[in-house]
Amino acid sequence: MSGLFITFEGGEGAGKTTVLQQVKEKFEQDGMQVIATREPGGSVIAEKVRDVILDPLHTEMDARTEALLYAAARRQHLVETVIPHVKKGGIVLCDRFVDSSLVYQGVARGIGIDEVLQLNLFATEGMMPDLTLYFDVKPEVGLARIAEHKGREFNRLDQESIAFHHKVRKAYLHLQEREPKRIHTIDASEQIGDVLTKSLQEIQAFMEKKTT
Ligand code: TYD
């Protein structure tokens, strides 16, 4: 595979989705073959699984059921969308991937990182992103941003308590320590323009290293 698989990770309201779209636009202007996609979703089947997972009415959903559904959506999205584009030599910018499951299901919901990792290795056959940008912001700041953007869909996970979001942040920081080569932290508390600039710098530095 000669393309590039880049994932964007972070807690609620970190701005990663906005930055991802702007990175895509910049790469398109530069004439690169780039697609933006998201998890859970990114293919017809995976979007249907997304609807089941994120339905606010599904309050009785078991944590392991949730982990399995995320992994199922991930598998389908990887096979149908990510791998074909990377094989063609393109760049895939993906909003969330395995790290989200390790953090949300593994740590925040308490299943355990290694158990969730095993499940995901089955789903992905070991494929991991070339580069992951983790958008770090305090939960209080992220949630305040969401409250400002009233138009955004309010999903089941947004209803979780602030303690849950602190766990999420701690877990991301832990993952970054475990895999410092792949996961690069971006300070997402800054203005969106600065966050975009830093993200582009990280990606360009990675690409340069890859070609040398
Ligand atoms: P979404 O509305 O896409 O949120 P965001 O804009 O924050 O990415 O909803 C995705 C939610 O799903 C988000 O709260 C995190 C959660 N999630 C998991 O719990 N596990 C996973 O593996 C993935 C991909 C997402």
Residues whose N, C-alpha, C, O or C-beta is under 5 A from the ligand:
A	BS01	TYD	G11 E12 E39 P40 Y70 R96 F97 S100 S101 Y104 L157
